[in-house]
Amino acid sequence: MSLLQDTIQAIQAPSAEISEIVKERMQVLLEGDTPQLGKLLPLLCRYLDIRGCLHPAPPQKATVICCADHGVSQEGVSAYPPETTAQMTRNYLISRGAAANAFSDFAGSDLFVVNMGIAVPMDDIPELIDRCIAPGTADMVKGPAMTRSQAEKSLLAGIELAETLIAKGYDCFLPGEMGIANTTSSAAIAAVFCGLTPEQATGRGTNISDERLKHKIGIVRQALAINQPDASDGLDVLAKIGGFEFGCIAGLILGAAAHRCTVILDGANSSAAALIAQALAPGTAAYLLPSHLGSERSHRHMLKKLGLSPFLRLDLRLGETGGSAIASDLLASALAAWQVIDRKDVLEEEPPFDHRHMGADNPHLTDKTFDFYFQTILPLDRPSMERCQHRIDNLAKPIYSLGALEQIAVEYAGIDRDERPTIIPQDLSLLCFTGQKSNDLQLKLTQAFADQAEFKVCLAHLYPSATPAAAFNFGRECGEEMSSFHAVVGLATTEVDPDAPFGTMAADLHQALLLPDGSLRYAEDEFLQHTPVMYRNTISALMGAILAAARNSSLILLDDETTCLAARYTVKLCPAVRPYLLPVQPELLQLDLEIPGGLLACLGSSILKASMDMLNNMKTFAETDVAVAADGPGAGRQER
């Protein structure tokens, strides 16, 4: 048998034995609160089943960028010229200023770049892995993109690469791709496997104009009509409408699955390759982890076909592992938390948190106290934001292709008053309001996520008998202290009743303070009197901390719904705080995580750090000598 057949036959679905053990233990440890873990528990269980043990070593990650040219690029479906494929390949390994470089560094992943079929010679790049099959595919609107033999060779290249990397110790793969016009190919692949029309399957790719999108849809329709790819034959689909880089990624997935290794998918193109692998060997899907829901129209359909539900909503449209890098950080947090809560000796240790306690005084607050904050919170620095946006627009990538990461970077530049702000561990803190006694498991979870995110944690203890004014003042003092020394403040609470199920306070406040459509039920000057009495001090303390941290120009990472509700009412009271707030769920994370204590704020910091790595570690078109856009919003805006 051939290597391809041997690999396919070796793929077996992982046993669920490990995940069953994990679920049972979690049920005991969380006293039935496992649903509050949301998608983190399925993520953890899926990974542990793949690895086949309860406590595996940390993932050894390899980012693999597969590069190839597409003949269909001559049909004018992209905002960038065909030579961009070669230019970006040089950027990965010579200038080292691409998104893939920044995100592989962020993920702690080693970067490998493969030439599967670039149209020009690339022999002068020693680190480039040469698996070139041909100088690009044929134009798929005039016939098959490649021969069946070439399609098989591209799959074998991916399988062999997986085996080589696995032999070196890598067990977690983050595939990405570079190839001008490859979203035209992935749209056609999605149409075949997901039963979509060309209109449903085809997106803007490199952010093309409406006119070019209409043309691109027509090209996809032509390619499908001329080639008639067979959805039951993955090799046929790859040969007729695929690309060499798709074959390599599909082969990488097959090779990883055969050796019980994990693949974290990024956007639409890696998902299209996964569909080819699934068609060849349905069992491969069990070895895939999702990351984000991209902005390509077809992506949600492809993920559904693969049986995957995304964790991130970042509006990314670039296949250079931005989403998968962040998802690997979420996985690391889930593994770290599991490592902590499944070890009895660790559970018995006291977390190394700072503690603050309310004093006995009940201060008298006047309108002057509030006016001080209302009048002294600075607006964001617009010149810094404009310079930051200009740099981001001119980084070597399609304009606006990094979605929320770009928006976060620009807003943080306005907060930090620097066009290129950075984040270091000393900048990060978590202020968590709690009662006189806290749930031990809650504290261990907080510790695990905070350690993984490199947060310094302060537990601020509220007295239940104190007045809301005293709680506000205590929150204000804690917020002042934390934001004086830390540029980023995660803001969280624990359950007021340490014996209550996780998520109780958030659910109660949701019911009391929101209308059925999710809008705020009360005016800012009366909502506190409608807040359940047992939660008034927590809400008051959160509001005080938000005002103080915003006044000190710290970015505030909001945690669960309790913190977000307090922030929304604070914004009604003082709109100037809004630019300093970064809500995490569901705006950025789609985890359905309902456990308080800073878990979401810590996970959200991964997105913030990735944004800063993008801003500071990528290079511009001028610095990398990569072609700028000739169509869409980037045309005339990007500079070389």
C-alpha positions as CSV (number, residue, x, y, z in Angstrom):
1,M,0.0,0.0,0.0
2,S,1.0,3.6,-0.5
3,L,1.9,6.0,2.3
4,L,-1.4,7.8,1.8
5,Q,-3.4,4.6,2.2
6,D,-1.3,3.4,5.2
7,T,-1.8,6.8,6.9
8,I,-5.6,6.8,6.3
9,Q,-5.9,3.2,7.6
10,A,-3.9,4.1,10.7
11,I,-6.4,6.9,11.7
12,Q,-8.6,5.7,14.5
13,A,-11.0,7.8,16.5
14,P,-9.6,8.5,20.0
15,S,-11.1,6.7,22.9
16,A,-13.4,8.7,25.2
17,E,-12.1,6.9,28.3
18,I,-10.0,9.8,29.5
19,S,-12.7,12.4,29.0
20,E,-15.2,10.3,31.0
21,I,-12.7,10.2,33.9
22,V,-12.2,13.9,33.6
23,K,-16.0,14.6,33.5
24,E,-16.6,12.4,36.6
25,R,-13.8,14.1,38.6
26,M,-15.0,17.6,37.5
27,Q,-18.5,16.7,38.6
28,V,-17.2,15.9,42.1
29,L,-14.7,18.8,42.3
30,L,-17.2,21.4,41.1
31,E,-20.1,19.9,43.0
32,G,-22.2,19.7,39.9
33,D,-21.3,23.0,38.5
34,T,-19.6,21.6,35.4
35,P,-22.0,23.3,33.0
36,Q,-20.6,26.7,34.2
37,L,-17.3,25.7,32.5
38,G,-19.0,26.2,29.2
39,K,-16.8,25.2,26.2
40,L,-13.6,25.0,28.3
41,L,-14.5,21.5,29.5
42,P,-15.2,20.0,26.0
43,L,-11.9,21.7,24.8
44,L,-10.0,20.1,27.6
45,C,-11.6,16.7,27.2
46,R,-11.1,16.6,23.5
47,Y,-7.4,17.4,23.9
48,L,-6.9,14.9,26.6
49,D,-8.6,12.2,24.6
50,I,-6.3,13.0,21.7
51,R,-3.3,12.7,23.9
52,G,-4.6,9.6,25.7
53,C,-3.6,10.6,29.2
54,L,-4.9,12.6,32.2
55,H,-2.0,14.9,32.6
56,P,0.0,15.2,29.4
57,A,3.1,17.4,29.0
58,P,2.5,20.9,27.6
59,P,1.8,20.9,23.9
60,Q,4.9,21.2,21.7
61,K,3.6,23.5,19.0
62,A,4.7,23.8,15.4
63,T,3.3,26.6,13.1
64,V,3.4,25.4,9.5
65,I,2.8,27.9,6.8
66,C,2.3,26.3,3.4
67,C,2.8,28.5,0.3
68,A,1.8,28.1,-3.3
69,D,0.5,30.1,-6.2
70,H,-2.9,29.6,-7.9
71,G,-3.5,29.8,-11.6
72,V,-6.9,31.3,-10.9
73,S,-5.1,34.5,-9.6
74,Q,-4.8,35.6,-13.3
75,E,-8.6,36.0,-13.3
76,G,-8.2,39.1,-11.0
77,V,-9.9,37.8,-7.9
78,S,-7.6,39.3,-5.3
79,A,-6.7,42.8,-4.2
80,Y,-3.0,41.8,-4.4
81,P,-0.8,40.8,-7.4
82,P,0.3,37.1,-7.8
83,E,3.9,38.0,-6.9
84,T,2.8,38.7,-3.4
85,T,3.0,34.9,-2.6
86,A,6.7,34.9,-3.1
87,Q,7.2,38.3,-1.4
88,M,5.3,37.1,1.7
89,T,7.3,33.8,1.8
90,R,10.5,35.9,1.9
91,N,8.9,38.0,4.6
92,Y,8.3,34.9,6.8
93,L,12.0,33.8,6.7
94,I,14.0,36.9,5.8
95,S,12.3,40.0,7.1
96,R,10.4,38.0,9.7
97,G,7.7,40.6,9.9
98,A,4.5,38.8,8.9
99,A,1.5,38.0,11.1
100,A,2.7,34.4,11.2
101,N,5.9,35.4,12.7
102,A,4.2,37.5,15.4
103,F,1.6,34.9,16.2
104,S,4.0,32.0,16.3
105,D,6.2,33.9,18.8
106,F,3.1,34.8,20.8
107,A,2.1,31.1,21.0
108,G,5.6,29.9,21.8
109,S,5.4,27.9,18.6
110,D,8.3,27.1,16.2
111,L,7.7,28.4,12.7
112,F,8.2,26.2,9.6
113,V,7.5,27.5,6.0
114,V,7.0,25.2,3.1
115,N,7.2,26.0,-0.6
116,M,4.5,23.8,-2.2
117,G,4.4,25.5,-5.6
118,I,5.5,29.1,-5.7
119,A,5.7,30.5,-9.3
120,V,9.2,31.8,-9.1
121,P,12.5,30.2,-7.9
122,M,13.0,30.4,-4.1
123,D,16.3,28.6,-3.8
124,D,18.1,31.5,-2.0
125,I,16.1,31.0,1.2
126,P,17.9,28.3,3.2
127,E,15.2,27.8,5.9
128,L,12.4,27.3,3.3
129,I,11.3,23.7,3.2
130,D,11.2,22.8,-0.5
131,R,8.3,20.5,-1.5
132,C,7.5,22.4,-4.7
133,I,5.3,20.3,-7.0
134,A,4.9,22.8,-9.9
135,P,5.2,26.6,-10.3
136,G,1.6,27.1,-9.2
137,T,-1.6,25.3,-10.1
138,A,-3.4,25.7,-13.4
139,D,-6.3,28.1,-13.8
140,M,-9.3,26.1,-12.5
141,V,-11.8,28.0,-14.6
142,K,-10.2,26.4,-17.7
143,G,-9.9,22.8,-16.2
144,P,-8.6,21.0,-13.2
145,A,-6.2,23.0,-11.0
146,M,-3.8,20.0,-10.9
147,T,-3.5,16.4,-12.0
148,R,-4.7,13.7,-9.6
149,S,-1.0,12.6,-9.3
150,Q,0.0,16.2,-8.2
151,A,-2.9,16.2,-5.7
152,E,-1.6,13.0,-4.2
153,K,1.9,14.4,-4.1
154,S,0.7,17.4,-2.2
155,L,-1.0,15.2,0.4
156,L,2.1,13.1,0.7
157,A,4.2,16.2,1.3
158,G,2.0,17.1,4.3
159,I,2.0,13.6,5.7
160,E,5.8,13.3,5.4
161,L,6.2,16.8,7.0
162,A,4.0,15.7,9.9
163,E,6.0,12.6,10.5
164,T,9.3,14.5,10.4
165,L,8.1,17.1,12.9
166,I,6.5,14.5,15.2
167,A,9.8,12.6,15.2
168,K,11.4,15.9,16.5
169,G,8.9,16.0,19.4
170,Y,6.1,18.3,18.0
171,D,2.6,17.1,18.9
172,C,0.4,20.2,18.2
173,F,0.2,21.8,14.8
174,L,-1.0,25.2,13.8
175,P,-1.4,25.2,10.0
176,G,-1.6,28.4,7.9
177,E,-1.2,29.3,4.3
178,M,-0.1,31.9,1.8
179,G,-1.2,31.9,-1.8
180,I,-2.8,34.8,-3.7
181,A,-6.4,33.7,-4.8
182,N,-6.5,30.8,-2.4
183,T,-9.8,32.0,-0.9
184,T,-11.3,31.5,-4.4
185,S,-10.2,27.9,-4.1
186,S,-11.5,27.5,-0.5
187,A,-14.9,29.0,-1.5
188,A,-15.2,26.4,-4.2
189,I,-14.2,23.6,-1.8
190,A,-16.8,24.8,0.7
191,A,-19.5,24.9,-1.9
192,V,-18.8,21.3,-2.8
193,F,-18.6,19.8,0.7
194,C,-21.2,22.0,2.4
195,G,-23.7,22.2,-0.4
196,L,-23.5,26.0,-0.8
197,T,-24.1,28.3,-3.8
198,P,-21.2,30.3,-5.1
199,E,-22.9,33.4,-3.5
200,Q,-23.1,31.6,-0.1
201,A,-19.5,30.3,-0.3
202,T,-17.6,33.3,-1.6
203,G,-16.2,36.0,0.6
204,R,-14.0,39.1,0.3
205,G,-10.7,37.3,0.9
206,T,-8.1,40.1,0.9
207,N,-10.9,42.7,1.4
208,I,-11.8,43.2,-2.2
209,S,-14.4,45.7,-3.5
210,D,-18.0,44.9,-4.2
211,E,-17.3,44.8,-8.0
212,R,-14.4,42.4,-7.6
213,L,-16.5,40.2,-5.2
214,K,-19.2,39.9,-7.8
215,H,-16.5,38.8,-10.3
216,K,-15.0,36.4,-7.9
217,I,-18.4,34.7,-7.3
218,G,-18.7,34.3,-11.1
219,I,-15.2,32.6,-11.2
220,V,-16.2,30.2,-8.5
221,R,-19.4,29.3,-10.4
222,Q,-17.4,28.7,-13.6
223,A,-14.8,26.5,-11.8
224,L,-17.5,24.4,-10.3
225,A,-19.5,24.1,-13.6
226,I,-16.4,23.2,-15.6
227,N,-14.8,20.7,-13.2
228,Q,-17.8,19.1,-11.5
229,P,-15.8,17.9,-8.5
230,D,-17.0,14.8,-6.7
231,A,-17.8,15.5,-3.0
232,S,-17.4,11.8,-2.2
233,D,-13.8,11.8,-3.4
234,G,-11.5,14.2,-1.5
235,L,-8.7,13.7,-3.9
236,D,-10.9,14.6,-6.9
237,V,-12.0,17.9,-5.1
238,L,-8.4,18.8,-4.3
239,A,-7.2,18.1,-7.9
240,K,-10.0,20.0,-9.6
241,I,-10.4,23.1,-7.5
242,G,-7.8,23.0,-4.8
243,G,-4.2,24.3,-4.3
244,F,-0.9,22.7,-3.4
245,E,-1.0,24.3,0.0
246,F,-4.4,22.9,0.7
247,G,-3.1,19.4,-0.1
248,C,-0.1,19.9,2.2
249,I,-2.3,21.1,5.1
250,A,-4.8,18.2,4.5
251,G,-1.8,15.8,4.5
252,L,-0.5,17.4,7.7
253,I,-3.9,16.8,9.3
254,L,-3.9,13.1,8.1
255,G,-0.4,12.6,9.4
256,A,-1.1,14.2,12.8
257,A,-4.3,12.1,13.2
258,A,-2.5,8.9,12.4
259,H,0.0,9.7,15.3
260,R,-2.7,11.0,17.8
261,C,-1.5,14.6,17.5
262,T,-3.6,17.7,17.6
263,V,-4.3,20.3,14.9
264,I,-5.7,23.7,15.7
265,L,-7.5,25.2,12.8
266,D,-7.3,28.9,11.9
267,G,-9.6,30.4,9.3
268,A,-11.5,29.4,6.2
269,N,-8.5,28.1,4.2
270,S,-7.2,25.7,6.8
271,S,-10.8,24.6,7.4
272,A,-11.2,23.9,3.6
273,A,-8.1,21.7,3.8
274,A,-9.6,19.9,6.8
275,L,-12.7,19.2,4.8
276,I,-10.5,17.5,2.2
277,A,-8.8,15.4,5.0
278,Q,-12.2,14.6,6.4
279,A,-13.4,13.4,3.0
280,L,-10.4,11.1,2.7
281,A,-10.6,9.9,6.4
282,P,-13.6,10.9,8.4
283,G,-11.8,10.1,11.7
284,T,-9.5,13.1,11.2
285,A,-12.1,15.5,12.5
286,A,-11.7,14.1,16.0
287,Y,-8.1,15.4,16.1
288,L,-9.0,19.0,15.2
289,L,-9.6,21.9,17.5
290,P,-11.3,25.0,16.3
291,S,-10.2,28.6,17.1
292,H,-12.2,31.5,15.7
293,L,-15.1,32.2,13.4
294,G,-13.6,34.1,10.5
295,S,-15.3,36.7,8.3
296,E,-15.4,34.6,5.2
297,R,-19.0,33.6,4.4
298,S,-18.2,29.9,4.1
299,H,-16.3,29.5,7.4
300,R,-19.3,28.8,9.7
301,H,-20.6,26.2,7.3
302,M,-17.2,24.5,7.1
303,L,-16.9,24.4,10.9
304,K,-20.4,22.9,11.2
305,K,-19.5,20.2,8.6
306,L,-16.4,19.4,10.7
307,G,-18.5,19.3,13.9
308,L,-16.6,22.2,15.5
309,S,-17.8,25.2,17.4
310,P,-15.5,28.2,17.5
311,F,-14.2,29.8,20.7
312,L,-13.3,33.2,19.4
313,R,-15.1,36.1,17.6
314,L,-12.4,38.4,16.3
315,D,-13.5,39.2,12.7
316,L,-10.2,37.8,11.4
317,R,-9.7,37.3,7.6
318,L,-6.1,36.2,7.5
319,G,-4.9,32.6,7.5
320,E,-1.6,33.2,9.3
321,T,-2.6,31.5,12.6
322,G,-3.8,34.5,14.6
323,G,-6.9,32.6,15.8
324,S,-5.2,29.3,16.4
325,A,-2.4,30.9,18.3
326,I,-4.9,32.5,20.7
327,A,-6.8,29.3,20.9
328,S,-3.7,27.5,21.9
329,D,-3.4,29.9,24.8
330,L,-7.0,29.1,25.9
331,L,-6.0,25.4,25.8
332,A,-3.0,26.1,27.9
333,S,-5.2,27.8,30.5
334,A,-7.6,24.9,30.6
335,L,-4.7,22.5,31.0
336,A,-3.2,24.6,33.8
337,A,-6.5,24.8,35.7
338,W,-7.0,21.0,35.3
339,Q,-3.5,20.4,36.6
340,V,-4.2,22.5,39.7
341,I,-7.7,21.3,40.7
342,D,-7.0,17.6,40.1
343,R,-4.1,17.7,42.6
344,K,-5.1,17.4,46.2
345,D,-1.7,18.7,47.4
346,V,-2.1,21.9,45.4
347,L,-5.7,22.4,46.6
348,E,-4.5,22.5,50.2
349,E,-2.0,25.3,49.5
350,E,-2.9,28.9,50.1
351,P,-2.8,31.0,46.9
352,P,-0.2,33.7,47.0
353,F,-2.6,36.6,46.6
354,D,-2.4,40.1,48.1
355,H,-5.4,40.9,50.4
356,R,-7.1,44.1,51.1
357,H,-9.9,44.5,53.8
358,M,-12.5,47.2,54.2
359,G,-12.0,49.5,57.2
360,A,-14.7,50.1,59.7
361,D,-15.4,53.6,58.7
362,N,-18.5,54.6,56.7
363,P,-17.4,57.6,54.6
364,H,-19.7,60.4,53.7
365,L,-19.6,60.8,49.9
366,T,-20.8,64.0,48.3
367,D,-21.4,65.0,44.7
368,K,-17.9,66.5,44.7
369,T,-16.5,62.9,45.0
370,F,-18.3,61.8,41.8
371,D,-17.7,65.1,40.0
372,F,-14.0,64.7,40.6
373,Y,-14.0,61.5,38.5
374,F,-16.5,62.6,36.0
375,Q,-14.4,65.7,35.2
376,T,-10.9,64.3,35.3
377,I,-11.1,61.1,33.2
378,L,-9.1,61.9,30.1
379,P,-10.4,61.3,26.6
380,L,-8.3,58.9,24.5
381,D,-5.3,60.5,22.8
382,R,-6.4,60.8,19.2
383,P,-3.0,61.6,17.6
384,S,-1.6,58.3,19.1
385,M,-4.6,56.4,17.9
386,E,-4.3,57.9,14.4
387,R,-0.6,57.1,14.2
388,C,-1.3,53.5,15.5
389,Q,-4.0,53.0,12.9
390,H,-1.7,54.2,10.1
391,R,0.9,51.7,11.1
392,I,-1.6,48.9,11.3
393,D,-3.0,49.8,7.9
394,N,0.5,49.5,6.5
395,L,1.6,46.3,8.1
396,A,2.2,43.6,5.5
397,K,-1.2,42.1,5.4
398,P,-4.6,42.9,3.8
399,I,-6.1,46.0,5.3
400,Y,-8.5,45.5,8.3
401,S,-7.8,41.7,8.1
402,L,-7.0,41.4,11.8
403,G,-10.4,42.7,13.0
404,A,-10.7,43.1,16.7
405,L,-7.0,42.8,17.3
406,E,-6.5,46.0,15.3
407,Q,-9.3,47.8,17.1
408,I,-7.9,46.8,20.5
409,A,-4.4,48.0,19.6
410,V,-5.7,51.4,18.4
411,E,-7.8,52.0,21.5
412,Y,-5.0,50.9,23.8
413,A,-2.7,53.3,22.0
414,G,-5.2,56.1,22.9
415,I,-5.2,54.9,26.5
416,D,-1.4,54.6,26.8
417,R,-0.9,57.8,24.7
418,D,1.7,55.9,22.7
419,E,1.3,54.8,19.0
420,R,3.1,51.6,19.8
421,P,2.3,50.5,23.3
422,T,3.5,47.3,24.8
423,I,2.4,44.9,27.5
424,I,4.8,43.3,30.0
425,P,3.9,41.0,32.9
426,Q,4.4,43.8,35.4
427,D,1.5,45.7,33.7
428,L,-1.1,43.0,34.5
429,S,-3.2,42.8,37.6
430,L,-6.5,41.3,38.7
431,L,-8.6,43.0,41.3
432,C,-11.2,40.6,42.6
433,F,-13.9,41.6,45.1
434,T,-14.9,38.8,47.5
435,G,-16.5,38.3,50.9
436,Q,-14.9,37.6,54.2
437,K,-14.7,33.9,53.2
438,S,-14.1,32.6,49.7
439,N,-14.7,29.3,48.0
440,D,-11.5,27.3,48.1
441,L,-12.0,25.8,44.6
442,Q,-12.8,29.3,43.3
443,L,-9.5,30.6,44.6
444,K,-7.6,27.7,43.0
445,L,-9.2,28.3,39.7
446,T,-8.5,32.0,39.9
447,Q,-4.9,31.2,40.8
448,A,-4.5,28.8,37.9
449,F,-5.8,31.2,35.3
450,A,-4.0,34.2,36.8
451,D,-0.6,32.3,36.8
452,Q,-1.1,31.3,33.2
453,A,-1.8,34.9,32.2
454,E,0.9,36.3,34.5
455,F,-1.5,38.4,36.5
456,K,-0.8,39.8,40.0
457,V,-3.9,39.1,42.1
458,C,-5.4,41.3,44.8
459,L,-8.4,39.9,46.8
460,A,-10.4,42.8,48.1
461,H,-12.6,41.6,51.0
462,L,-16.0,43.3,51.4
463,Y,-18.0,43.5,54.7
464,P,-21.6,42.5,54.1
465,S,-22.8,44.9,56.9
466,A,-21.1,47.9,55.4
467,T,-23.0,50.6,53.5
468,P,-22.9,50.8,49.6
469,A,-21.1,54.1,50.1
470,A,-18.4,52.4,52.1
471,A,-18.1,49.6,49.5
472,F,-17.9,52.2,46.7
473,N,-15.1,54.0,48.6
474,F,-13.3,50.8,49.2
475,G,-13.5,49.9,45.5
476,R,-12.3,53.3,44.6
477,E,-9.3,53.0,46.9
478,C,-8.4,49.5,45.6
479,G,-8.9,50.7,42.0
480,E,-6.6,53.7,42.6
481,E,-3.9,51.5,44.1
482,M,-4.0,48.8,41.4
483,S,-4.2,51.2,38.5
484,S,-1.4,53.4,39.9
485,F,1.0,50.5,39.4
486,H,-0.5,48.4,36.6
487,A,-1.5,49.5,33.1
488,V,-4.1,46.7,32.8
489,V,-6.6,45.9,35.5
490,G,-8.7,42.8,35.3
491,L,-11.8,43.4,37.3
492,A,-13.8,40.5,38.9
493,T,-15.8,39.2,41.8
494,T,-16.5,35.9,43.5
495,E,-19.9,34.7,44.6
496,V,-21.1,36.6,47.6
497,D,-22.2,33.3,49.1
498,P,-19.2,31.0,48.9
499,D,-21.5,28.0,48.9
500,A,-23.7,29.2,46.1
501,P,-23.3,27.5,42.6
502,F,-21.0,29.4,40.3
503,G,-22.9,32.0,38.3
504,T,-25.6,32.6,40.9
505,M,-24.9,36.3,41.4
506,A,-24.7,37.0,37.7
507,A,-28.0,35.2,37.0
508,D,-29.7,37.0,39.8
509,L,-28.4,40.4,38.7
510,H,-29.3,39.7,35.1
511,Q,-32.9,39.0,36.1
512,A,-33.1,42.1,38.4
513,L,-31.3,44.7,36.3
514,L,-31.9,43.8,32.7
515,L,-35.0,43.8,30.4
516,P,-35.8,40.7,28.5
517,D,-34.0,42.1,25.4
518,G,-30.8,42.5,27.4
519,S,-31.0,46.3,27.7
520,L,-30.6,48.1,31.1
521,R,-33.9,48.1,33.1
522,Y,-33.3,51.2,35.2
523,A,-31.9,54.7,35.1
524,E,-28.4,55.2,36.4
525,D,-29.6,57.1,39.5
526,E,-32.0,54.5,40.6
527,F,-30.7,51.1,39.6
528,L,-28.8,50.5,42.9
529,Q,-32.0,50.6,45.0
530,H,-33.4,47.8,42.7
531,T,-30.3,45.7,43.1
532,P,-30.8,42.7,45.4
533,V,-29.5,43.8,48.9
534,M,-26.9,41.1,49.2
535,Y,-25.2,42.3,46.0
536,R,-25.3,46.1,46.4
537,N,-21.9,46.3,48.0
538,T,-20.3,44.2,45.3
539,I,-21.8,46.4,42.5
540,S,-20.8,49.6,44.4
541,A,-17.2,48.4,44.9
542,L,-17.0,47.5,41.2
543,M,-18.2,51.0,40.2
544,G,-15.7,52.7,42.4
545,A,-12.9,50.6,41.0
546,I,-14.0,51.3,37.4
547,L,-14.0,55.1,37.9
548,A,-10.6,55.1,39.7
549,A,-8.9,52.8,37.1
550,A,-10.3,54.8,34.2
551,R,-9.1,58.1,35.8
552,N,-5.6,56.6,36.1
553,S,-5.8,55.6,32.4
554,S,-5.6,51.9,32.9
555,L,-7.3,49.5,30.5
556,I,-10.0,47.5,32.4
557,L,-10.6,43.9,31.4
558,L,-14.2,43.0,32.4
559,D,-14.8,39.5,33.7
560,D,-18.2,37.8,34.0
561,E,-21.7,39.3,33.6
562,T,-21.7,40.7,37.1
563,T,-18.7,42.9,36.3
564,C,-20.1,43.8,32.9
565,L,-23.4,44.8,34.4
566,A,-21.7,47.1,36.9
567,A,-19.7,48.6,34.0
568,R,-22.7,49.2,31.9
569,Y,-24.5,51.2,34.6
570,T,-21.2,53.0,35.4
571,V,-21.1,54.1,31.7
572,K,-24.6,55.5,32.0
573,L,-23.5,57.4,35.0
574,C,-20.1,58.5,33.5
575,P,-19.8,57.9,29.7
576,A,-16.1,58.9,29.9
577,V,-15.2,55.5,31.2
578,R,-16.4,53.6,28.2
579,P,-13.2,53.7,26.1
580,Y,-11.3,52.2,29.0
581,L,-13.4,49.1,29.2
582,L,-12.7,45.9,27.4
583,P,-15.6,43.4,27.7
584,V,-14.4,39.8,27.1
585,Q,-17.5,37.6,26.8
586,P,-19.4,37.3,24.5
587,E,-17.8,40.2,22.6
588,L,-14.5,38.4,22.0
589,L,-14.7,35.0,23.6
590,Q,-17.6,32.5,22.9
591,L,-16.9,30.1,25.7
592,D,-20.2,30.3,27.7
593,L,-18.0,30.3,30.8
594,E,-20.0,31.3,33.9
595,I,-17.5,30.9,36.6
596,P,-16.5,34.2,38.2
597,G,-13.2,35.1,39.9
598,G,-11.3,36.6,36.9
599,L,-11.1,33.6,34.6
600,L,-12.6,35.4,31.7
601,A,-10.4,38.5,32.3
602,C,-7.3,36.4,32.3
603,L,-8.3,34.6,29.1
604,G,-9.1,38.0,27.6
605,S,-5.6,39.1,28.3
606,S,-4.4,36.6,25.7
607,I,-6.3,38.6,23.0
608,L,-4.8,41.8,24.3
609,K,-1.3,40.4,24.2
610,A,-1.8,39.0,20.7
611,S,-2.9,42.4,19.6
612,M,0.2,44.1,21.0
613,D,2.4,41.4,19.4
614,M,0.7,42.1,16.1
615,L,1.4,45.8,16.5
616,N,5.0,45.6,17.6
617,N,6.4,42.5,15.9
618,M,4.9,42.8,12.4
619,K,6.7,44.9,9.8
620,T,5.2,47.3,7.2
621,F,5.0,46.9,3.4
622,A,7.9,49.3,3.1
623,E,10.1,47.3,5.6
624,T,9.4,44.0,3.9
625,D,9.1,45.0,0.2
626,V,5.7,43.4,-0.2
627,A,3.2,44.7,-2.7
628,V,0.3,46.8,-1.5
629,A,-3.4,46.4,-2.3
630,A,-4.6,47.5,-5.8
631,D,-8.3,47.1,-4.9
632,G,-10.7,47.5,-2.0
633,P,-10.2,49.8,1.0
634,G,-6.5,49.2,1.1
635,A,-5.9,50.7,-2.4
636,G,-4.4,54.1,-2.0
637,R,-4.2,53.7,1.7
638,Q,-1.4,51.2,2.0
639,E,2.1,52.5,1.3
640,R,5.2,50.7,0.1
